[in-house]
Amino acid sequence: MAGAAAEQRRLATVVESWLGRPVLVVGDAMLDEWRFAESDRLCREAPAPVLTLRRRISAAGGAANTAVNVATLGGRALLVAPVGADVAGDELHDCLDRAGVWDRTVSQPHRPTPVKRRMLAGNQILLREDSGDLEDPLDADGVRRLLTALDCATEELKAAAAGATPTLVVCDYGLGALPAPVRAWLVANRERYTTVALDAHDLADWRGLAPTVVTPSFAEATRLLARAAAGFGAAPRPAGRGATSPDLHLDHPPVDPADGPSELSVGAAPGGAGERSTGTVGTGPTGEPTPGEDRVAMTGDGLSVTGTGVAVNTATGEGVDRAVLAESRLEELRAHTGADVVAVTLDTEGAVVGGADGEPRRSHSTPVPASHAVGAGDAYLAAMTLALAADAPLPTAAQLAQLAATITVGDTGTCVCRREDLLAALGTTPDGTAHPTLVGPAELDAIATDHRRAGRSIVFTNGCFDVLHPGHVRYLEQARALGDLLVVAVNSDGSVRRLKGPDRPVNPVEDRITLLAALSCVDHVVVFEEDSPAALIETVRPDVYVKGGDYPPEMVPEAPLVRRLGGQVRTLGYVPDRSTSAIIDRIRAQAAPSPQPPQPTRSPQSGSSVTPQRMGRSA
């Protein structure tokens, strides 16, 4: 328990250390639009639902959302990106202003702002409409003004940070905001930034940048390896920040007309949906590959170019998964990108991270609906960048990045991680005050107030927990699932004796609360001296009060009090054949001396053995 609390405090210290750190974000900015509708009938013209629009939300997307996440996590974010002089551009400016991002975007009157519009009904995405002429490149004047904005923004951040060198984040999603002259400028000015993070659909275009960290998706990493394996480009240069190269990227295949985003469908055959790939060339791509781009079939022992697009051969060897494949290629990815750190993101499966020590690190995520995970990668990138810029060790940076991405996926919309939410997940308030697991009754009031102010629901339970067993653990896990945090009130030794008898508790209260506090499902543990937890219930005012047993909630003595305070009462059935009393009885039975068989006695006259006979009535 003490070790876990110390680890949380250490992570929270890193979050505090990046407060106000200057970060320049450059790349493809877009507007995310969410339209929530209702449907209760089909139209007469076609078997399609008739939608009634109820709510509309606009949010920053792409590089703009990365900048928003940097700002909400506590960094000083400045965004340089081309934005259209249109309604969508105006909405994007508003989103940046609300988040506190320094908006240094460059207006492009003849180039529309990219927009992704999602229509939802019943929290399910029905369709997505992408608008904006993404094939329209920046003209010469637009490139010149963008380069001027980059130079000025770098100096502005440096001045605001009292001369400290800023951090750079590059978000290249293939939408035209980063043409070759801009990439060349960033490569040539690499030394003006201490930490450089790169998130690019086509990593090959950034060969000379020598970034600190790259965060490709599995599809993007696979595409880069495919080009290298096919021989397009020179041998990879040594990794390192100081290395530069006149070549900005690996050569594209001769038939590759454009660079753009690509998505990966694992296990889907190149020629048809639902089939498993056998490594043969298919007739059509899976996902949204760039036309003409080499398909990759990646197996447990290698990769091969098989067509156009990107695919994974999961038919070769059971048990081979994306994480294993990514781990096996981390060093190659570092060599091809020149990055100190490679973090291959695996969407709902977490990420695989590798650094100079050659030790892969695996992090995990909680599967959620696709509508909940839009922009989670931006939160991951922002937290990873801020942590590395604050000189955090790689395992710490990877852990914070995954945590930031995970806690943003609770609802539909573009994901944004706030500093206070990240600190709360680490058991710390935004002012840096830690909330320990073991607390006293006097501290509990302030802790409950902080949690309630943050909008978190509180679950409360109480008991003796004398001999902790699997039934207790299962019960507490079920209780924790009913809200955002769980408070466990434990009877003192005197209270247990009054309730259970003079031979209880078996374990003193210090041991009992230490074991409870070590459980990941328990957020706070408090001891009470009374026979009833009524005073603590009034202090905490729980949203849910939980008791164990098979009786209805109406029979719980504390039910009227909980309901008067606005909470609800739940009873959870015990795990069969698991109880403290049964365990104590079993221990006592095994500890009792076993009866001894009768011992023979020797007759003094004859020296023969005589076994005493049980006295009884003679027949």
KOLTORKE-76488 format. One record per residue: residue in three letters; x, y, z of N, C-alpha, C in turn. Coordinates in steps of 0.1 Angstrom, whole numbers, plus 5000, padded with zeros to 4 digits. Layout:
ALAXYZXYZXYZ...
This chain:
MET500849885000500050005000500950125000ALA501950135009502850245009503550264996GLY503950154990504650164977503750224966ALA502450184966501550234956501250384958ALA501150424971500950564973502150644970ALA503350594972504550664968504650684953GLU504250574946504350584931503350684926GLN502150694932501150794927501650934930ARG502350954942502851084945503951124935ARG504751024931505851044922505351084908LEU504351014903503651054891503051194891ALA502351224902501751354904502851464904THR503951434909505051534909505451564895VAL505551464886505851494872504751584866VAL503551554868502451634863502551784867GLU502951794880503051934885504252004878SER505351924875506551984870506452044856TRP505451994849505352044835504352164834LEU503852214845502952324845503652444839GLY503052504829503552624822504652594812ARG504952474809506052444800505652484786PRO506552554778506152604765506152504754VAL505152484747505052384736504452444724LEU505152434713504752484700504152364692VAL502952374688502252264680502052314666VAL502452234656502352274642501752154635GLY500852184625500352074617498952094612ASP498251984609496951984603495952004614ALA495352124614494252154623492852144616MET491952094623490552074617489552094628LEU488252094624487152114633486351984633ASP486151934646485251814648483851864651GLU482951814644481551854646480751734650TRP479951734661479151624666477751664665ARG476951594658475451624657474651504663PHE473951534674473251424681471751434677ALA471251324672469851324667469051214674GLU467751214671466851114676466151054663SER465750934664465050874653464050764658ASP462850774653461850684657461050624645ARG461450654633460750604622461650604609LEU461250534599461950524587461250614576CYS462050674567461450754557460750664546ARG459850724539459150654529459950634516GLU460950714514461650714501462650594501ALA463150554513464150454514464250394528PRO464750274530464850224543465950294551ALA465750414554466750504561465950574573PRO466650584584466050654595465850804593VAL464750854598464450994598465051054611LEU465951154610466651204621466151344625THR466051364638465651494643466851544651LEU467451654647468651704653468251764667ARG468951724677468651774691469851864696ARG471051824692472151894698473351894689ARG474152004689475352014680476552064689ILE477651994687478852034695480052054685SER480852154686482052174679483252164688ALA484352104683485552084690486752094681ALA487852124687489152134680489551984676GLY490051974664490451834660491851834654GLY492451724653493851714647494851784656ALA495751854649496751934656496152034666ALA494952084663494352174672493952104685ASN493451984684493151914696494351874704THR495451844698496651824705497051944713ALA496952064707497252184714496352204726VAL495052174724494052194734494452094746ASN494851974743495251884754496451934761VAL497451984754498652044760498252154770ALA497352234766496852344774496152304786THR495152204784494352164796495152074805LEU496252014801497151934810498052024817GLY498052154814498852254822500052314814GLY500252274802501352334794500952464788ARG501952544783501652664776501652634761ALA500452614755500352564741500252684732LEU500952674721500852774710500652694697LEU499652724689499352654677499652734664VAL500452674655500652734642500152634632ALA499152674624498552594614497752674604PRO497652634592496752704582495352674585VAL494552774586493052764589492352854578GLY491252794573490452874563489752994569ALA489553094560488753204564487353184562ASP486753094570485353044568484753024581VAL483452984581482652964594483352854602ALA483852744596484452644604485752694610GLY486452784603487652844609487352934621ASP486253004620485853094631485453004643GLU484752894641484452804652485752744658LEU486652714650487952654655488652754664HIS488752884659489352984668488652994681ASP487352984682486652994694487052874703CYS487152754698487552634706488952654712LEU489852714704491252734709491152844720ASP490452944718490353054728489752994742ARG488752914741488152864753489152774761ALA490052704753490952614760492252684765GLY492352814761493552884765494752864756VAL494552814744495652794735496052924728TRP497352954727497753074720497553054705ASP496653124699496253094686497053184676ARG498053114670498853184660498653124646THR497453074644497153014631497253114620VAL497453064607497653154596496353134587SER495753244584494453244576494853214562GLN493953124556494153094542492753114535PRO492553234529491253274524490753174513HIS491653114505491153034494491252884497ARG491452854510491652704514490752674525PRO489752594524488752574535489352494547THR488752524558489152454570488652304570PRO489452204572488952064572487952044583VAL486851974580485851954590485451804589LYS485351744601484751604602483451614610ARG482351584603481051594609480551454611ARG480151424624479651294627478151314631MET477351224626475951224629475651104638LEU475051124650474851014659473351004662ALA472950884665471550854670471750744681GLY471150774693471350674703472750644707ASN473650754706475050744709475850654699GLN475250624688475850544677476150634665ILE477350624661477750704649477050644636LEU476250714630475550664618476350694605LEU476950814604477750844593478750964597ARG479850974588480751084590480951154577GLU480851284576481051354564482251444566ASP483251424557484451504557484351614546SER484651734550484551844540485851924540GLY486152004530487352074528488152014517ASP488652104508489352054496490852024501LEU491051894505492351864511493451844500GLU493051844487494051834476494551964472ASP494052074478494452214474495652244483PRO496852254477498052274485498252424489LEU499052454498499352584502500052654491ASP499652774487500352854477501652904483ALA502452964474503753014479503653124490ASP502653204489502453304499502053244512GLY501153144512500753074524501953004530VAL502852944523504052874528504852984535ARG505053094528505953194534505353244547ARG504053274548503453324560503553214571LEU503453094567503452984577504852974583LEU505952994575507252984580507553104589THR507053224585507253334594506553314607ALA505353254607504653234620505453134628LEU506053034622506852934630507953004637ASP508753084630509853154635509453244646CYS508453324644507953424655507453344667ALA506653234665506153164676507153104684THR508253054678509352994686509953094695GLU510253214690510853324698509853374709GLU508553374705507553424715507553324727LEU507453194724507453104735508753104743LYS509853124737511153134744511153254753ALA510653364748510653484757509653474768ALA508553404766507553394777508053294787ALA509053204784509553114793510953154798ALA511153284798512453344803513653284797GLY513553254784514753204777514853054775ALA513952984782513952834781513552794767THR514252694762513952644749512652574748PRO511752604739510452534738510452394733THR509352334735509152194729508352204716LEU508552114707507852114694507051984693VAL505852004688504951884685504551904670VAL504851804662504451804648503351704646CYS502251754640501051664638500851664623ASP501251564616501151564601500151454597TYR498951494594497951394591497651384576GLY498551434568498451424553497451514547LEU497051634554496051724549496651844542GLY497951844540498551954533499152074541ALA499052064554499552184562501052184563LEU501752074560503152064562503852024549PRO503852104539504552074526506052064528ALA506752024517508152004518508952124523PRO508652244519509452364525509252374540VAL508052344545507852354560508652244567ARG508552124561509352014567510752044567ALA511252104556512752134555513052244566TRP512252344568512452444578512552384592LEU511652294595511652234608512852144610VAL513352074600514551994601515752084603ALA515852194596516952284597517052354610ASN515852374616515752444629515552354641ARG515852224639515652124650516352164663GLU517452224663518152254675517552364683ARG516552434678515852534685514852484695TYR514752344695513752284704514452164712THR514152164725514852054733514151924730THR512851924731512051794729511251814716VAL511251714708510451714695509651584695ALA508351604694507451494692506851494679LEU506651374673506151364659505051264658ASP503951304653502751214650502451234636ALA502751134627502651154613502051024607HIS501151044598500550934590501650874582ASP502550954576503650904568504950944575LEU505550854583506750884590507950894580ALA507850834569508950844559509250984555ASP508251074555508451214551509251294561TRP509551234573510251314583511651254587ARG512251194578513451114580514551204586GLY514651334583515751414588515551484601LEU514351464607513951544619514651504632ALA515051374633515551324645514751354658PRO513451314658512551354669512951284682THR512551334693512651274706511751154707VAL510551164702509551064703508651064691VAL508350944685507250934675506150844681THR504950874677503850794682502950744671PRO503450654662502750594651501650504656SER500550494648499650384650500350254645PHE499750144647500250014642500350014627ALA499350074620499250074606500350164601GLU500550284607501650374602503050314604ALA503250244615504550184617504750074607THR503749994604503849894594504149944580ARG503550054577503750114564505250154562LEU505850214573507250254572508150134570LEU507850034578508649914576508549844563ALA507349854557507149804543508049874533ARG508050004534508850084524510350054526ALA510750044539512150004541512549874536ALA511649774538511849634534511849624519ALA511149714512511049704497512249774491GLY513049844499514249904493514050044489PHE512950114492512750254488513450344498GLY514550394494515350484503516650424507ALA517450504513518850464517518650384530ALA519850334535519850264548519550354559PRO518950314570518650404581519850464587ARG519750594590520950654597520950624611PRO521950644619522050614633521050704640ALA520350654651519450734658520250834666GLY519650954669520251054677519751184673ARG519751274683519151414680520051494671GLY521351474672522151564664522351524650ALA521851404646522051364632521051434623THR521551474612520651534602520951474588SER520051494579520151434566519551524556PRO520151534544519551624534518251554528ASP518151424530516951354525515851364535LEU514751424532513651444541512851314543HIS512851224534512051104535512550984527LEU512150864531512350754522511650774509ASP512150714498511550734486510250654486HIS509150714480507850644479507950544467PRO507050444467506950354456506650434443PRO507150394431506950474419505550514416VAL504550424420503150444416502450514427ASP503150564438502450624449502050774445PRO500850804443500450944439500451044450ALA500151004462500051104473500251034486ASP500451114496500551064510499251094517GLY498751004525497551034532497350934543PRO496250954551495950874562495650734558SER495950634566495650494563495150434576GLU494150344575493650274587493950124585LEU493950054596494349914595493149824600SER492949714593491949624598492649494600VAL492849454613493649344616492949214613GLY493549124606493048994603492048984591ALA491849104585490949104573491849074561ALA491248994552491948954540492049074531PRO493049074523493149184513491949184503GLY491449074500490449064490489049064495GLY488749054508487349054512487349064527ALA486149114532486049144546485749004553GLY486248994565485948884573486848764571GLU487648754560488548644558489848674564ARG490648564567491948574572492948584561SER493948674563494948684552495848564552THR496148524540497148414539498448454533GLY498648584531499848634525499848654510THR498748614504498648624489498048764486VAL498348804474497948934469496448934467GLY495649034473494249034472493849134461THR492549144459492049224449491649364454GLY491649384466491249514471491749544485PRO491949664489492549704502491549684513THR492049684525491249694537491449824543GLY490449874551490550004558490550114548GLU491350214550491450334540492850354536PRO493450254529494850284525495050384514THR496250444513496450534502496550444489PRO495950494479496050414466497450394462GLY497750274458499150254452500150224463GLU499850234475500850214486501050064489ASP502250024491502449884493501749824505ARG501149714502500449634513501549554520VAL501449544533502349464541501649354548ALA502149234547501649114554502649094565MET502349114578503249104588502948984597THR503948894598503848764605504748764617GLY504648654624505448634636506948644633ASP507448604621508848594618509248694608GLY508448784603508948874593507748954587LEU508049024576507049104569507349094554SER506449114546506649104532505649204525VAL506049254513505249344505504349254496THR503049274497502149184489501149254480GLY501149384480500149454472500049604475THR498849654476498649794480497949804493GLY498349904501497749924514498549864525VAL497849834537498449774548497649664554ALA498149554557497349444563498249364572VAL497649294581498449204590498049064589ASN498948974587498648834586498648774600THR497448754605497248694618497048544617ALA497048484605496848344603498048264606THR499248334606500448264608500748254623GLY500448144629500848124643499748184653GLU499148094660498148134670498948204681GLY498248304687498848374698499648494694VAL500048514681500748624677499848744676ASP500148854683499248974682500049094679ARG499249204677499949334673500949374683ALA500749364696501749404706503049324704VAL502949194702504149114700504949164688LEU504149184677504749224664505449364666ALA504749454672505349584674506549584683GLU506549504693507749484702508949434694SER508749344685509849284677510449384667ARG509749494664510249594654510549724660LEU510549744673510849874679512149924675GLU513249844675514549894672514649934657GLU514049864649513949904634513250034633LEU512150054640511450184639512250294644ARG512950274655513850384660514950414650ALA515450314643516550334633516050414621HIS514850374616514250434604513750584607THR513350614619512850744622513950834629GLY514950774634515950854641515450894655ALA514350834660513750884672514450814684ASP514450894695514950834708513950734713VAL512650764712511550684717510550654706VAL510050534705508950494696507850444705ALA506650504703505450454710504450414700VAL504250284698503350234688501950214695THR500950294691499650294697498850184691LEU498050114699497250004695495750024698ASP495350144697493950184700493450124713THR492450034712491849984724492749884732GLU493849844725494749754732495949824739GLY495949954739497050024746498150074737ALA499350044741500550084734501750004737VAL502750004728504049944731505050054729VAL505950074739506950184739508350124740GLY509250174732510650134733511550254733GLY512650244740513650354740515050304737ALA516050384741517450344738517850224746ASP517250194757517650074765517249944759GLY516449944748516049824742514949744749GLU514449804760513449734768512049774764PRO511249684758509849734754508949744767ARG508049834766507149854777505749854772ARG504849774778503549754774502549824783SER501649904777500549964785499249914779HIS498249924788496949874784495849974785SER494749964777493650054777492349974779THR491350044783490049984785489249994772PRO488749884766487949894754486649984756VAL486450074746485250154747484650164733PRO483450214732482850244718483750334710ALA483750324697484550404689484250554690SER483050584693482650724695483250794707HIS483750704716484350754729485850784727ALA486450734717487850734716488450834706VAL487550914700488051014690488951114697GLY490151124693491151214698491851164710ALA491651044714492450984726493850984723GLY494250964710495650964706496251104708ASP495551214707496051344709496351364724ALA495451314733495751324747497051244751TYR497151124744498351044747499651124742LEU499551174730500751254725501051374734ALA500051444738500251564747500951524760ALA500451424767500951384780502351324778MET502551244768503951184766504951294763THR504551394755505451504752505851584764LEU504751624772505051704784505951634794ALA505651504796506451424805507951414801LEU508151384788509551374783510251514784ALA509451624781510051754782510451794796ALA509651734806510051754820511051654825ASP511751584816512851494819512351374827ALA511151334826510651214833511251094826PRO511450984834511950864828510950804819LEU511350724809510450674799509350594805PRO509550504814508450434820507350524826THR507850634832506850724838506050794827ALA506750844817506150914806505050824799ALA505450694797504550604790503350574799GLN503550564812502450544821501450664822LEU502050784822501150904823500450924810ALA501050894798500450904785499250814784GLN499450684788498350594787497250634797LEU497550674809496550724818495750834813ALA496450934807495751054801494751004790ALA495150914781494350874771493150794776THR493350714786492350624792491250704799ILE491550804806490550874814489750974806THR490050984793489351074784488151014777VAL488050874778487150804769485850764776GLY485450844785484250814793482950854786ASP482950934775481750974768482051004754THR480951024746481051054732481551194730GLY482451214721482951344718484451334716THR485051454712486551454710487251464723CYS488151374725488751354739489751464743VAL489551514755490451614761490651574775CYS491951564779492351534793492651664800ARG492051684811492351794820493351764831ARG494151864834495151834845494551794858GLU493351854862492751814874492251664874ASP491851624862491351484861492551384862LEU493651424856494851334857495351324871LEU495351444878495851444892494851364901ALA493551384898492551304906492751154904ALA493051114892493350974890494550924897LEU495451014901496650984909496451014923GLY495151044927494851064942495351194947THR495451294938495951424942495051534937THR494851644944494051754940494851844932PRO494151934924494952034915495852124923ASP495652144936496552234943497752154948GLY497852024945498951944949498751874961THR497651884968497451814980497051664977ALA497751574983497451434980496351384990HIS495551294984494551234992495051094996PRO495551075008496050935011494850835012THR495250715011494250605012493750595026LEU494650595036494250585050493950725055VAL492750745060492450885064491650875078GLY491650985085490850995097489551055094PRO488651045104487251105102487351255100ALA488251325106488351465104488751505089GLU489551415083490051445069488951405059LEU488051315063487151255053486151365048ASP485751465056484851565051485451645040ALA486651695041487351765030487551685018ILE487951555020488151475008486851445001ALA485751415008484451395001484051524994THR484251635000483951764993484651784980ASP485951754980486751764968486251674957HIS486051554961485551454951484151494945ARG483351544954481951584949482051704940ARG482951794944483051914935483551884921ALA484351774921484851724908483851644900GLY482651624906481651554899481751404900ARG482551354910482651204911481651154921SER481051034918480150974927480850884937ILE480350884950481050824961480250704965VAL480950584966480350464972480850444986PHE480050404995480450385009479950255014THR480850185021480450055028481250055041ASN480849955049481549945062481449795067GLY482349765076482349625081483649605090CYS483749485095484849445104486049405096PHE485849325085486949285076488049225085ASP487649135093488649075103489648985096VAL489248895089490148805081489848825067LEU490648905059490348935046490448805037HIS489348785029489248665021488648695007PRO488648604998488148634984486748684984GLY485948644993484548694994484548844996HIS485448895005485549035008486049114995VAL487049054988487649124977486549134966ARG485849024963484749024953483649124956TYR483349134969482249224974482749374972LEU484049404975484549534974484649574959GLU485049484951485149514936483749544930GLN482749474935481449504930480949634935ALA481249664947480849794953481549914945ARG482849894943483650004935483050024922ALA482449924915481949934902480650024902LEU480050054913478850124914479050284914GLY480350324914480650464914482050494910ASP482450624913483850664909484850634919LEU484550624932485450594942484750524954LEU485550444961484950364972485650404985VAL484750434995485250465009484850345017VAL485750285025485450175033485750215048ALA484650205056484750235070484950105078VAL485850095087486249975094485949995109ASN485349895115485049895129486449885137SER486549965147487749955156487749825163ASP488749795170488849665178487749665189GLY487549775196486549775206485149755200SER484849815189483549805182483349655178VAL484449595173484349455169484049365181ARG484649385192484449305204482949315209ARG482449435208481049455212480049385202LEU480449375190479549315180479749165179LYS480949115180481248975177481648895189GLY481948955200482348885212483748905216PRO484148855228485448895234486648835226ASP486448725218487548665211487748725197ARG487148825194487248895181487649045184PRO488449105175488949055162490148965163VAL490348885153491548805153492748895149ASN492548985140493549075136493349215141PRO494349285146494049425151493749515139VAL493149635143492649725132493749775123GLU495049785129496149835120496349735109ASP496349605112496549505101495349505091ARG494149515096492949515088492949625078ILE493249745082493149865073494349865063THR495449805067496549805058496249715046LEU495649595049495249505038494249565029LEU493249635035492149695027492749805018ALA493649885024494149995016495049945004ALA495549825005496349774994495549724982LEU494249714984493349674973493149784963SER493349754950493249864940491749924939CYS490749844943489449884942489049984954VAL489849994964489550074976490250204974ASP489550324975490150454974490550514988HIS489650494998489950555011489450455022VAL490150445033489850365044489850455057VAL488750435065488650515077488150425088VAL488650445100488250365112487250445120PHE486150375125485250435134485050355147GLU484850425158484750365171483350325175GLU482350385169481050355173480550225168ASP479450175172478850055167478150075153SER477850195150477150225137477950335130PRO478050325117478750425109477950555106ALA476850575113475950685110476650815109ALA477550845118478250975118479050995105LEU479750885101480550895089479650905076ILE478550845076477550855065477150995064GLU476851065075476451205074477551295069THR478851255072479951335068480251315053VAL480151185048480451155034479251185025ARG478051165030476851175021477051095009PRO477150965010477450884998476350884988ASP476750874975475750854964475150714965VAL475950614969475550474970476150424983TYR475250364991475650295004475450145001VAL476450065004476449925000476649835013LYS475849735014475949635025475949495019GLY476549405025476549265021475449185027GLY474849105019473749025025472648995014ASP471848905017470748865008469448925011TYR469449015021468149075025467949205017PRO466649255016466449365008466949495014PRO467249605006467749725012466949785023GLU465649765023464749825033465149775047MET465749655048466149605061467449655066VAL468149735058469449785062469149905072PRO469749895085469449995095469750135090GLU470850155082471250285078470450335066ALA469550255060468850295048468050435049PRO467350455060466550585061467550705061LEU468650695068469650805068470150825055VAL470650725048471250735035470250805025ARG468950765025467950815016467650965019ARG467650995032467351135036468551225031LEU469751175030470851245025470951245010GLY469951185003469951184988470651064982GLY471050964989471750854983470850734982GLN471350624975470650504974471350394981VAL470550284984471150174992471050044983ARG472249974983472349854975472849744984THR472349624983472849504990473449414979LEU474649354983475349264974475449134981GLY475049024974475148894979476548844982TYR476748774993478148724996478548614986VAL479848594985480348474977480048354985PRO479448254979479148124987480348064993ASP480148005005481247935012482448015015ARG482248155016483348235020482948325031SER483448305043483048395054484148385064THR484348495072485348505082485148395093SER483848385097483548285108483948145104ALA483648105091484047975086485547955086ILE486248055082487748045082488348035096ILE487748115105488248105119487947965125ASP486747915122486447775127487347675122ARG487647685109488547585103489947595109ILE490447715111491747725117491747665131ARG490747695139490647645153490547485153ALA489847435143489647285142490947225139GLN491747285131493047225127494047245138ALA493947345147494847375157494547295170ALA493347245172492947165184493747035184PRO494146985196494946855197494046735193SER494546645185493746525181493646425192PRO492546355194492446255205493446145203GLN494146105214495145995214494445855215PRO494945755208494445625210494845565224PRO494045475229494445415242495845355242GLN496645375253497945325253497945195262PRO498545085257498544955265499444975277THR499044905288499744895301500344765303ARG501444755310502144625312501844565326SER501444445326501144375338502444355346PRO502544395359503744385367504044235370GLN503044145370503344005373503943935361SER503343945349503743865338504543935328GLY504544075329505244155318504444155305SER503244095305502444105293501744235292SER501344265280500544395277499144365280VAL498444465286497044455289496444585284THR495544565275494844685270493544715278PRO493444835283492244865291490944845283GLN489944775288488744765281487744865286ARG486844905277485845005280484844925289MET484444995300483544925310482144935304GLY481444835306480044835301479244725307ARG477944715304477144605310477544475304SER477544375312477844245307476544195300ALA476744115291475544055284474743975293
